Amino acid sequence: MTRRLLPYGEDGLLLECADLTETAGVLRALEILALPEVSELVPGARTVFLRLVRPLTPQRQRALLGLAAAPPTGDDTDRVEIEVRYDGEDLGEVADRLGLTAEDVIAAHTGQRWTVGFCGFAPGFGYLRGEDDRLRVPRRVRPRTAVPAGSVGLADVWSGVYPRRGPGGWQLIGTTDRRLWDLDRVPPALLRPGTTVRFVRDG
């Protein structure tokens, strides 16, 4: 897919990328570039939104379309461990759907590195992409009206942790006591785009 740069609202541009990997690399490159015209960068699964304080010149826009993706920095400060009790009510169903045992699901979840591709849905909710698709399962046909805070779930290629109680349709495989969103913390979100996560079995 060729990148595209599209107008978005009154003061923004949307940079479309090929996939999550390219989006993460382009986001890192933009953060390093630190364009004075850009006040905020908001990544999605295949896009980066650029909020502008003034318009970009045509030359600058063409440069963004060819901007080389920056590799991960490997900074240990961007790595998080999350302890999980694998007691989710959908764990057995997920295992059956995948043709695995519950222990296999737990081993697959804890045995790979996950990376925050983007954040959304609720403050502090990071969409985590793993290193493989062993645990790819669909969302629930009927979403729950109330999912407890700290619930760890799977949906399509993603894993995530609900930062607060609310409705949701992800397959729940466990729970954690880690606070994903804390206004007394700087920054409030534990997980940010590019953060790598290891899930660790608790008990």
Secondary structure, DSSP 4 states (H G I P E B T S, - for coil): ---EEEE-SSSEEEEE-SSHHHHHHHHHHHHHH--TTEEEEEE-SSEEEEEESSPPPHHHHHHHHTPPPPPP---GGGEEEEEEB---TTHHHHHHHHT--HHHHHHHHHTS-EEEEEE-SSTT-EEEE-SS-TT-BPPPSS-EEEE-TTEEEEEBTEEEE-SSSEEE-SEEEEE----SB-TTSSSSBS--TT-EEEEEE--
